[in-house]
Structures are given as structure tokens and as C-alpha cells.
Amino acid sequence: MNYRLMLALTLGAALLISIFTLFYWSPPLALVALAFALAGALAARFLPPGRKTNKALSQPFDRNAGGEGATAVASGQTAGAQLSSPLLKNNPALLPDTVPAGDLLEAMLNSMREGMLVVDGELRVLASNPASDNLFGAAEGKTLRARRLSDLTRNPAVLSAFLAAVERGERVEVKVETLEPASRAFDLRVAPLQSRQPRKNGEERGAVGIFFDITRIERLERVRQEFLSNVSHELRTPLTAILAFVETLEDGAIDDPTNNRRFLTIIERNAARMHSLIDDILELSAIEAGTAQVETGLVRLRSLVDDVLTALAASAAERRVTLHNDVSAEVFVAADARRLEQMITNLADNAVKFNREGGHVRVGHEQTAGRDRITVADTGEGISPEHIHRIFERFYRVDRARSRALGGTGLGLAIVKHLARAHNGEATVISTPGEGSTFAIELPKSELATLER
């Protein structure tokens, strides 16, 4: 019998099954089927005529079968090392004699990031790959072979999915969450397997399950939902005020000289707040997407800080806050001047808004190992320790009511953090409740800036 012909026919059937699966059930499992088809293609290419394939892989699914055939996929000890050997990579001609089809298949399974688990009709593990061994906490160098699924996990979703595939031949897709050793989320796809050798009691089923790690996707989805919720809330508040006062003016207040100007001022203030929020959202989105331009050059820091404090002088005087520029006239830093002004403005504006009456705001500079550290210190109420680690998050506020009253968008500190990182720097904060806070922008020190000094 021509083994190449048999392998070609097997490959064709596998491809048809893969295409059917791709369009009618599950694209991820279709990729697994295509991987098996690729193994067959490689075997057909590399095996010489008349050579038999690895006996272990030619055996049908059989939980009662012993010997090496039942553990060919699960062993996971040498194939990965063989395929990653520089000798094989640099000498493709050696592949036909040194890498049998079983090793190719095993190497592919071992390289999968997704966990794969094959169980028999009694839910005993027949085969697994390193990803699933790690997921279920197998000891180093050990596999899950011959262990019951109920001994590996008590998660009802996992057990129910495999039982449905084994007992009823159903294909199951379920979301699975784990708490130990770390919180993770998986999309589990389970499909039934059937033995080609009939039993006295009828055909025996097993099941194969693939664990797709969706932890990062779930985390991003939560961030997206939280962001949309915050944006909706922040836009709704000023919009509600605008609509309310417009309706009041339409009902006759427009002719009331004592109130019409005041109502229009409130409308204007809330419209400006919405405009500022939308500008900050667009700015933050551009920075996070990497499309914001950062053109680094030498910046005379004292002059830039003078410009920032001059722009904030009116609001500071209104709150009786004194502004101080403690930066030496000889200091130069390597940064994008416009972006650095934006960062310092955001920090100094917050320092003025959340300061106490008669307080002080100081902008300073210091050098650390390989860094220029620009500080903005205030004498406000400070930030409690439980809020420190979240203070640079989008829309996070320690005192929401006060922030809205002062006109903040909740995005200023997030913009500072991302702009600092765009300069390969970082934004930090140190705060003592009741005494004040010190925010810092740390930027890499430039050799040109050092020479200029």
C-alpha cells in the first residue's frame, strides 16, 4: 500500500473537516485541526516511501491500550529540544531521518500557549500538553496522565463541559475562571472523541478540551466598560445643567434681567467643561495610541515654569494661593517643550485647586541618577494611602464632588503619566495626609543638557 497516498487522503479529509469547523463552529479548534493536518503533510513530505509512521500515533483512541502508544503525545520530554536544536535548523536535510511524525506532533502541542486536555470515558486524562500541566498545577517534570479530572479541579463548569462531551457527544463552549495561584479567565472549548475500535458495550467516547486564556481580553473589556460609564456620567452632568437652564430661559427667564445673564454664564461654564473633557479624551487617546508627537529638545526649565505660573496666577490669587518657582536659571532638561508645559500645567493647576486657602505651590527641580526630576508640591489636604496607587487612573478622583465643583475632568493626571512615559520617563507622587502632596515628573537626563549646564 502506498503510504504517501494514504497520508495525502488523510490530509485532504483533515482539511475539509478544518474548513467545516472554521465556518460552522469554532475557528480556534479549526486551527488545532489544521495543525494536525500540517503534521500529516510534513510526515508525507519527510517519510521515505514504504516507511511506516510512528506506531504510537497510528493507534486509535483507547483508554485501555497500554505501552508507549498511549503516552506518545503526553510525554513532552525530548521533541521540543530536538526541533529547537541549531543542528536541525541549520541542516534541513537531516529532518527526514531524525524527526518522525510523532515528534513533530508532540513538538507542536508542546509549543501551544493554549492548554490541551484529552480524557477518556471515565474522565481520566489520556494526554496533556505543558500549558495544561501548568494550568492544573502538575509538578515539574510530571504530566497529568491517568489522573481523574475531578482530582484536578472542582470547577463545576469544567467538569460539566467534559461530561456533556463524553456522555452526550455535545460540543461545549464555556467561560472558566480560576482564583489560584492568580485570577485568570479561560474560554474552554470541549469536543467529543470516539474510538475507532468498537467495544462490547458499544462505542466509547472521550473528549478533548482546549483552554484559551482570555484574562487580558476580560481585563481590557472591564476597562472599556468603566471608561464608557465614566465618560457618559461626566458628559451627562454638564449636559443636564445646560438643558435645564435653556428650558428655564425658554419659559420666560430670557426676559428676566436679574437672572438671564447668570443662567447664560452657567450654560457657558458647563459647555466649556464638556469641551475640555472631550479635548482631554482625544488627547489621551492619541497619547495611548502612540500617535501623539513628542519632539525632544533642550528646554530652559525656569522660563517654561514662569509661563505656566503666570497663566495660573489669576486662579491662584482667587484662592489666595502663593506660587513659587524654585528652579535654577541654569537648568536645562531634554523634553518636548509643549508637552512638558502641558504636564507641569496639569500638576500645578491641581495643586492650586486642591490647596487650602493661603497655601503654597512650589515647582522645583533636582537631579537623581540619570534623571531630571521636576516636582510640584502643594500644602493641601494630602492623599490617603488607599488612593495613592490609583491616583493616575483615568477619571479617578479622591473627592468626586469637590473635583466637579472645581471643574476638573478627571483625566489630567492620566495625561501626565502617559506623556511622561512617552518621554521614557515616569510620573510619581508622595503625599502625607494633612500636610500636602508632591508630584514628580522624572525624565531621562540628556548629555546635551548636562553639557549646557
Secondary structure, DSSP 4 states (H G I P E B T S, - for coil): --HHHHHHHHHHHHHHHHHHHHHHT-HHHHHHHHHHHHHHHHHHHHSPTTPPPPHHHHSPP-TT--SGGGGTTT--SSHHHHHT-HHHHH-GGGHHHH--HHHHHHHHHHH-SSEEEEE-TT-BEEEE-HHHHHHTTPPTT---TT-BHHHH---HHHHHHHHHHHHH---EEEEEEE-SSS-EEEEEEEEEEE-SS-BTTB--EEEEEEEEE-HHHHHHHHHHHHHHHHHHHHHHHHHHHHHHHHHHHHTTGGG-TTTHHHHHHHHHHHHHHHHHHHHHHHHHHHHHHT-S----EEEEHHHHHHHHHHHTHHHHHHTT-EEEE---TT-EEEE-HHHHHHHHHHHHHHHHHTSPTT-EEEEEEEEETTEEEEEEEE-S----HHHHTTTTSTT--SSHHHHHHHT--S-HHHHHHHHHHHTT-EEEEEEETTTEEEEEEEEEPPHHHHHH-
